[in-house]
């Protein structure tokens, strides 16, 4: 069962939103900075042209015969021409008195010095840029001040600024799009390190507790160090558990074997039938305890090895034949015979210790349930997949319990008087699953049961 982990949003999304948010702010800042700078430059350009035009007009002013002469040069106005045909307004003042031009401009404050002044205002409903420049003229017997007020509408400047704004907006959007793409890439590259670590942990079996030795970013160092420390403690705990199980099984089985030998000897010396029956019950209980201890040890060993298989190339026929030869004396003591039917060779790459343990449990189960003077048949085949099938002529499996008989400590109703722990089929199933296979239980039509271990 996998426990759900409490989460508080996606780290990837947080990074992406943070980077994209920063990109959006930078894009807006870029747009406003470019527009502001463009306005400043464009305004400065218009001011320089207005200054040049006003200076040209002032240069044309002179005193001749006590009369002010001012012939406005054509160049002064031509340099102010634009594609948008901006309108031009001018006013000429002498000592503050209006002489010529547009009286609408008289309201502009006169310059108190020879330094030109600029301002933005409205003339006849149009936004204009105004320059006020003055010059003192000195004649033979008089002195006077000439002031030129020159204004130009800003239609062309507005169009230019609109074009610059559009270009800045396109550049800002392009910058935002590029930065967003880079944000996704940078986030994926950063989170990818965590993903690789996650996959590395996921691919490992419960017994693979080696420390992580691959280099990781500096920020992930404490996490990997903590994982390695945790796996070190787990490895130590598992080793202690293995040692405890093996020691416990050994300490249980050894005294049980001693007690059984004494019980057998006592049985031979007891005369009363009721006492002999009690001794037989004791021997049966000892056998069940001894067998349970042995199978618990086998099951623990299989559990520890199943996720970290030691795969070797083995011949299932040879492995099974070796088991049959070793179990034949035990079968003969029960008036049973073992018959092996197989192909010439069935080569398979698996854990020989686990497979041998599983097949031995299947044969042992068959010998427990097979009637005396019957034959237990063992089939080893490579088609459709490497498999070992063990069949007996016993009572078979209870029809309604076949699906549950591979559960730990689960035994059928017909096994009450037979020594067993309910782990034999569980061990065989776990071995099959560890090798990517399964176990199949079925009853024969003529009586008896078959168990197939497929790999």
C-alpha positions as CSV (number, residue, x, y, z in Angstrom):
1,X,0.0,0.0,0.0
2,X,1.4,3.4,-1.0
3,X,0.8,6.2,1.4
4,X,-0.2,9.5,-0.1
5,X,2.3,12.3,0.4
6,X,0.9,15.7,1.4
7,X,1.9,18.2,-1.3
8,X,1.6,22.0,-1.5
9,X,1.7,22.8,-5.2
10,X,4.3,22.1,-7.9
11,X,7.9,23.3,-7.5
12,X,8.2,23.4,-11.3
13,X,5.1,25.6,-11.6
14,X,6.4,27.9,-8.9
15,X,9.7,28.4,-10.7
16,X,8.0,28.9,-14.0
17,X,5.5,31.4,-12.7
18,X,8.3,33.3,-10.9
19,X,10.6,33.4,-13.9
20,X,7.7,34.3,-16.3
21,X,6.5,37.0,-13.8
22,X,10.0,38.4,-13.7
23,X,10.1,38.3,-17.5
24,X,6.8,40.2,-17.8
25,X,8.0,42.9,-15.4
26,X,11.3,43.2,-17.3
27,X,9.4,43.4,-20.6
28,X,7.1,46.2,-19.3
29,X,10.1,48.0,-17.9
30,X,11.9,47.6,-21.2
31,X,8.9,49.1,-23.1
32,X,8.6,52.1,-20.8
33,X,12.3,52.8,-20.7
34,X,12.6,52.6,-24.5
35,X,9.6,54.8,-25.0
36,X,10.8,57.4,-22.4
37,X,14.2,57.5,-23.9
38,X,12.7,57.8,-27.4
39,X,10.5,60.7,-26.4
40,X,13.5,62.4,-24.8
41,X,15.6,61.9,-27.9
42,X,12.8,62.9,-30.4
43,X,11.9,66.0,-28.3
44,X,15.6,67.0,-28.2
45,X,15.8,66.7,-32.0
46,X,12.7,68.9,-32.5
47,X,14.1,71.4,-30.0
48,X,17.4,71.6,-31.8
49,X,15.6,72.3,-35.1
50,X,13.4,75.0,-33.5
51,X,16.6,76.5,-31.9
52,X,18.3,76.5,-35.3
53,X,15.3,78.1,-37.0
54,X,14.9,80.8,-34.3
55,X,18.6,81.5,-34.4
56,X,18.4,81.9,-38.2
57,X,15.6,84.4,-37.8
58,X,17.5,86.4,-35.1
59,X,20.6,86.5,-37.3
60,X,18.5,88.2,-40.0
61,X,17.5,91.0,-37.7
62,X,19.5,94.3,-37.9
63,X,19.1,98.1,-37.3
64,X,19.5,100.3,-40.3
65,X,18.9,104.0,-40.2
66,X,17.3,103.7,-36.8
67,X,14.8,101.1,-38.2
68,X,14.6,97.5,-37.3
69,X,14.8,95.3,-40.4
70,X,13.9,91.6,-40.2
71,X,13.7,89.6,-43.3
72,X,12.6,86.1,-42.3
73,X,14.8,83.7,-44.3
74,X,13.1,80.9,-46.2
75,X,15.6,78.4,-44.7
76,X,14.3,79.1,-41.2
77,X,10.9,77.7,-42.2
78,X,12.1,74.9,-44.6
79,X,14.1,73.2,-41.9
80,X,10.9,72.8,-39.9
81,X,9.1,70.9,-42.7
82,X,7.9,67.4,-41.8
83,X,6.1,64.5,-43.5
84,X,3.0,65.3,-41.4
85,X,3.0,68.9,-42.6
86,X,3.2,70.3,-39.0
87,X,1.9,73.8,-38.7
88,X,4.3,76.6,-37.7
89,X,3.5,79.7,-35.7
90,X,5.8,82.6,-35.0
91,X,5.7,86.0,-33.2
92,X,8.2,88.8,-33.3
93,X,8.4,91.2,-30.4
94,X,10.5,94.4,-29.9
95,X,11.1,95.2,-26.3
96,X,8.1,93.2,-25.4
97,X,5.8,94.8,-28.0
98,X,4.2,92.6,-30.6
99,X,5.4,93.5,-34.1
100,X,4.4,90.6,-36.4
101,X,3.2,87.0,-36.6
102,X,0.6,85.3,-34.4
103,X,-0.6,87.2,-31.4
104,X,-1.6,83.8,-29.8
105,X,2.0,83.4,-28.9
106,X,2.4,86.6,-27.0
107,X,1.4,84.9,-23.8
108,X,4.6,83.0,-23.7
109,X,6.9,84.5,-21.1
110,X,9.8,86.4,-22.6
111,X,13.2,85.2,-22.0
112,X,15.0,87.2,-19.4
113,X,18.3,86.5,-21.0
114,X,19.8,85.5,-24.2
115,X,19.3,81.8,-23.2
116,X,16.5,80.2,-25.3
117,X,13.7,78.6,-23.3
118,X,11.4,75.8,-24.4
119,X,7.9,74.8,-23.3
120,X,5.0,72.7,-24.5
121,X,1.6,74.4,-24.7
122,X,-1.5,74.5,-26.9
123,X,-2.1,77.0,-29.7
124,X,-5.5,77.1,-31.5
125,X,-6.4,73.7,-30.1
126,X,-3.2,72.0,-31.2
127,X,-0.3,70.8,-29.0
128,X,2.8,72.7,-29.9
129,X,6.4,72.9,-28.9
130,X,7.5,76.6,-28.3
131,X,10.9,78.2,-28.2
132,X,11.5,81.7,-27.0
133,X,14.8,83.3,-28.0
134,X,15.9,86.9,-27.9
135,X,18.8,89.1,-29.0
136,X,19.9,92.6,-28.2
137,X,20.5,94.8,-31.2
138,X,22.8,97.9,-30.9
139,X,22.6,100.7,-33.3
140,X,24.5,104.0,-33.6
141,X,22.3,105.8,-31.0
142,X,19.9,103.2,-29.8
143,X,19.6,99.8,-28.2
144,X,16.7,97.4,-28.5
145,X,15.8,93.7,-27.8
146,X,14.3,91.5,-30.4
147,X,12.4,88.4,-29.3
148,X,11.4,85.5,-31.5
149,X,8.7,83.1,-30.4
150,X,8.5,80.1,-32.6
151,X,6.0,77.2,-32.3
152,X,5.5,73.9,-34.2
153,X,2.8,71.3,-33.8
154,X,3.9,67.7,-32.9
155,X,1.9,65.6,-35.3
156,X,5.0,64.1,-36.9
157,X,6.6,63.6,-33.6
158,X,3.5,61.8,-32.3
159,X,3.6,59.5,-35.3
160,X,7.3,58.8,-34.8
161,X,6.7,58.0,-31.2
162,X,3.8,55.7,-32.0
163,X,6.0,53.8,-34.4
164,X,8.8,53.6,-31.8
165,X,6.2,52.4,-29.2
166,X,5.0,49.7,-31.5
167,X,8.5,48.5,-32.2
168,X,9.3,48.6,-28.5
169,X,6.2,46.7,-27.8
170,X,7.1,44.0,-30.4
171,X,10.6,43.8,-29.0
172,X,9.2,43.6,-25.4
173,X,6.8,40.8,-26.5
174,X,9.7,39.0,-28.2
175,X,11.8,39.4,-25.1
176,X,9.0,38.1,-23.0
177,X,8.3,35.1,-25.3
178,X,12.1,34.2,-25.4
179,X,12.5,34.6,-21.7
180,X,9.4,32.4,-21.1
181,X,10.8,29.7,-23.3
182,X,14.1,29.9,-21.5
183,X,12.2,29.8,-18.2
184,X,10.6,26.5,-19.2
185,X,13.9,25.1,-20.3
186,X,15.8,26.3,-17.2
187,X,13.0,24.9,-15.0
188,X,13.0,21.6,-16.7
189,X,16.8,21.4,-16.6
190,X,16.7,22.2,-12.9
191,X,13.8,20.0,-11.8
192,X,15.2,17.3,-14.2
193,X,17.9,16.6,-11.6
194,X,15.3,15.8,-9.0
195,X,13.5,13.7,-11.6
196,X,16.6,11.7,-12.3
197,X,17.1,11.2,-8.5
198,X,13.5,10.1,-8.2
199,X,13.8,7.6,-11.1
200,X,17.0,6.2,-9.6
201,X,15.3,5.6,-6.3
202,X,12.2,4.2,-8.0
203,X,14.2,1.7,-10.1
204,X,15.9,0.2,-7.0
205,X,14.5,-2.8,-5.2
206,X,14.0,-3.0,-1.5
207,X,17.4,-4.7,-1.1
208,X,19.4,-2.3,-3.2
209,X,20.5,0.1,-0.5
210,X,23.8,1.2,-2.1
211,X,24.6,4.9,-1.6
212,X,24.2,7.3,-4.5
213,X,27.6,8.1,-5.9
214,X,26.6,10.1,-9.0
215,X,27.4,13.8,-8.9
216,X,24.5,16.1,-8.2
217,X,24.1,19.9,-8.0
218,X,25.4,21.4,-4.8
219,X,21.9,22.4,-3.6
220,X,20.9,18.7,-3.8
221,X,23.9,17.5,-1.8
222,X,22.2,17.6,1.6
223,X,19.2,15.7,0.3
224,X,21.4,12.9,-1.3
225,X,23.5,12.8,1.8
226,X,20.4,12.3,4.0
227,X,19.1,9.6,1.6
228,X,22.5,7.8,1.8
229,X,22.4,8.0,5.6
230,X,18.9,6.6,5.7
231,X,19.7,3.7,3.3
232,X,22.8,2.9,5.4
233,X,20.6,2.6,8.5
234,X,18.0,0.6,6.6
235,X,20.8,-1.8,5.3
236,X,22.0,-2.3,8.8
237,X,18.5,-2.9,10.1
238,X,17.8,-5.4,7.3
239,X,21.0,-7.3,7.9
240,X,20.1,-7.5,11.6
241,X,16.7,-8.8,10.7
242,X,18.2,-11.5,8.4
243,X,20.6,-12.6,11.1
244,X,17.8,-12.7,13.6
245,X,15.5,-14.7,11.4
246,X,18.2,-17.2,10.6
247,X,19.3,-17.5,14.2
248,X,15.7,-17.8,15.4
249,X,14.9,-20.5,12.9
250,X,18.1,-22.4,13.8
251,X,17.4,-22.2,17.5
252,X,13.9,-23.3,17.1
253,X,14.5,-26.2,14.7
254,X,17.5,-27.7,16.6
255,X,15.7,-28.2,19.9
256,X,12.6,-29.4,18.0
257,X,14.7,-32.1,16.3
258,X,16.1,-33.1,19.6
259,X,12.6,-33.3,21.2
260,X,11.3,-35.3,18.3
261,X,14.1,-37.9,18.6
262,X,13.3,-38.3,22.3
263,X,9.6,-38.5,21.5
264,X,10.2,-41.2,18.9
265,X,12.3,-43.2,21.5
266,X,9.6,-42.7,24.1
267,X,6.9,-43.9,21.8
268,X,8.7,-47.2,21.3
269,X,8.7,-47.8,25.1
270,X,5.1,-46.8,25.9
271,X,2.7,-49.7,26.1
272,X,-0.7,-48.0,26.9
273,X,-2.5,-47.1,23.7
274,X,-3.8,-43.8,25.2
275,X,-0.2,-42.8,26.0
276,X,1.0,-43.8,22.6
277,X,-1.8,-41.7,21.0
278,X,-0.6,-38.7,23.1
279,X,2.9,-39.2,22.0
280,X,1.8,-39.4,18.3
281,X,0.0,-36.1,18.7
282,X,3.1,-34.7,20.3
283,X,5.3,-35.9,17.4
284,X,2.8,-34.4,14.9
285,X,2.9,-31.1,16.7
286,X,6.7,-31.1,16.7
287,X,6.8,-31.9,13.0
288,X,4.4,-29.1,12.3
289,X,6.5,-26.7,14.3
290,X,9.7,-27.8,12.7
291,X,8.3,-27.6,9.2
292,X,6.8,-24.1,10.0
293,X,10.1,-22.9,11.2
294,X,11.9,-24.2,8.1
295,X,9.3,-22.7,5.7
296,X,9.3,-19.4,7.6
297,X,13.1,-19.3,7.1
298,X,12.6,-20.1,3.4
299,X,10.0,-17.5,3.0
300,X,12.1,-14.8,4.7
301,X,15.1,-15.7,2.5
302,X,12.9,-15.5,-0.6
303,X,11.5,-12.1,0.5
304,X,15.0,-10.7,0.9
305,X,16.3,-12.1,-2.4
306,X,13.2,-11.6,-4.6
307,X,14.0,-7.9,-5.4
308,X,17.7,-8.5,-5.9
309,X,17.9,-11.7,-7.9
310,X,21.2,-13.4,-8.5
311,X,20.5,-14.5,-12.1
312,X,22.5,-17.4,-13.5
313,X,22.0,-19.5,-16.6
314,X,20.5,-22.8,-15.4
315,X,19.1,-25.9,-16.9
316,X,15.7,-26.4,-15.3
317,X,15.8,-30.1,-16.3
318,X,19.0,-30.7,-14.4
319,X,17.9,-28.7,-11.4
320,X,14.6,-30.7,-11.2
321,X,16.3,-34.0,-11.7
322,X,18.7,-33.3,-8.9
323,X,15.8,-32.5,-6.6
324,X,14.0,-35.7,-7.6
325,X,17.1,-37.8,-6.8
326,X,17.4,-36.2,-3.4
327,X,13.7,-36.6,-2.5
328,X,13.3,-40.1,-3.9
329,X,14.4,-41.8,-0.6
330,X,11.8,-39.7,1.3
331,X,9.1,-40.6,-1.2
332,X,9.9,-44.3,-1.0
333,X,9.5,-44.2,2.8
334,X,5.9,-43.0,2.1
335,X,5.4,-45.7,-0.7
336,X,5.4,-43.0,-3.4
337,X,7.4,-42.8,-6.6
338,X,8.6,-39.7,-8.5
339,X,8.5,-39.6,-12.3
340,X,10.2,-36.8,-14.2
341,X,9.1,-36.0,-17.8
342,X,11.0,-33.2,-19.6
343,X,12.5,-31.9,-22.7
344,X,16.2,-32.5,-23.3
345,X,17.1,-29.0,-22.0
346,X,15.2,-26.1,-20.7
347,X,17.7,-23.2,-20.3
348,X,16.6,-20.3,-18.2
349,X,18.4,-17.3,-16.6
350,X,17.2,-17.0,-13.0
351,X,18.1,-17.4,-9.4
352,X,18.8,-21.1,-8.9
353,X,18.4,-21.0,-5.1
354,X,14.9,-19.5,-5.3
355,X,13.7,-21.7,-8.2
356,X,15.1,-24.9,-6.5
357,X,13.3,-23.9,-3.2
358,X,10.0,-23.3,-5.1
359,X,10.1,-26.6,-6.9
360,X,11.1,-28.5,-3.8
361,X,8.0,-27.0,-2.0
362,X,5.7,-28.1,-4.9
363,X,7.1,-31.7,-4.8
364,X,6.9,-31.8,-1.0
365,X,3.3,-30.7,-1.1
366,X,2.5,-33.4,-3.7
367,X,4.1,-36.0,-1.5
368,X,2.0,-34.9,1.5
369,X,-1.3,-35.2,-0.3
370,X,-0.5,-38.1,-2.7
371,X,-1.9,-41.5,-1.6
372,X,0.4,-44.4,-0.9
373,X,1.6,-46.5,-3.8
374,X,0.9,-43.6,-6.2
375,X,3.1,-41.7,-8.6
376,X,3.9,-38.0,-8.5
377,X,4.6,-36.8,-12.0
378,X,6.8,-33.8,-12.7
379,X,6.9,-32.1,-16.1
380,X,9.5,-29.6,-17.2
381,X,8.8,-27.7,-20.4
382,X,10.0,-24.8,-22.4
383,X,6.8,-24.1,-24.2
384,X,5.0,-21.7,-24.1
385,X,7.4,-20.5,-21.4
386,X,9.8,-22.2,-19.0
387,X,7.7,-24.0,-16.5
388,X,7.7,-26.9,-13.9
389,X,4.4,-28.7,-13.3
390,X,3.9,-31.1,-10.4
391,X,0.8,-33.4,-10.3
392,X,-0.4,-35.9,-7.7
393,X,-3.3,-38.3,-7.3
394,X,-4.6,-36.9,-4.0
395,X,-7.9,-35.3,-3.1
396,X,-7.2,-32.2,-5.1
397,X,-7.9,-28.6,-4.2
398,X,-11.2,-27.5,-2.7
399,X,-13.0,-25.9,-5.7
400,X,-14.0,-22.8,-3.8
401,X,-10.6,-22.2,-2.2
402,X,-8.2,-22.5,-5.2
403,X,-7.9,-18.7,-5.5
404,X,-6.9,-18.2,-1.9
405,X,-4.6,-21.1,-1.3
406,X,-1.5,-19.1,-2.3
407,X,-2.1,-16.7,0.5
408,X,0.3,-17.1,3.5
409,X,-0.8,-19.6,6.1
410,X,-4.0,-20.4,4.1
411,X,-4.7,-24.2,3.9
412,X,-7.6,-26.1,2.4
413,X,-10.3,-27.8,4.4
414,X,-9.0,-31.2,3.3
415,X,-5.6,-30.6,5.0
416,X,-6.6,-30.7,8.6
417,X,-4.8,-34.1,9.4
418,X,-1.8,-33.3,7.2
419,X,1.3,-31.6,8.6
420,X,1.9,-28.2,7.0
421,X,2.3,-24.5,7.5
422,X,0.4,-23.0,4.6
423,X,3.6,-21.4,3.2
424,X,4.6,-23.9,0.4
425,X,2.4,-22.5,-2.3
426,X,3.1,-18.9,-1.1
427,X,6.8,-19.5,-1.5
428,X,6.4,-20.9,-5.0
429,X,4.1,-18.0,-6.0
430,X,6.6,-15.4,-4.7
431,X,9.5,-17.0,-6.6
432,X,7.4,-17.1,-9.8
433,X,6.4,-13.4,-9.4
434,X,10.0,-12.4,-8.8
435,X,10.9,-14.0,-12.1
436,X,8.1,-12.3,-14.0
437,X,5.9,-15.4,-14.0
438,X,3.0,-16.9,-11.9
439,X,1.7,-20.0,-10.4
440,X,-1.4,-21.9,-11.6
441,X,-3.5,-24.4,-9.6
442,X,-5.9,-26.8,-11.1
443,X,-7.7,-30.2,-10.4
444,X,-7.3,-33.1,-12.7
445,X,-10.5,-34.6,-14.2
446,X,-9.5,-38.1,-13.0
447,X,-8.7,-36.9,-9.5
448,X,-5.7,-35.2,-8.0
449,X,-4.1,-31.8,-8.4
450,X,-1.6,-30.0,-10.6
451,X,0.5,-27.0,-9.8
452,X,2.4,-25.2,-12.5
453,X,5.3,-22.8,-11.8
454,X,5.8,-20.7,-14.9
455,X,8.7,-18.3,-15.2
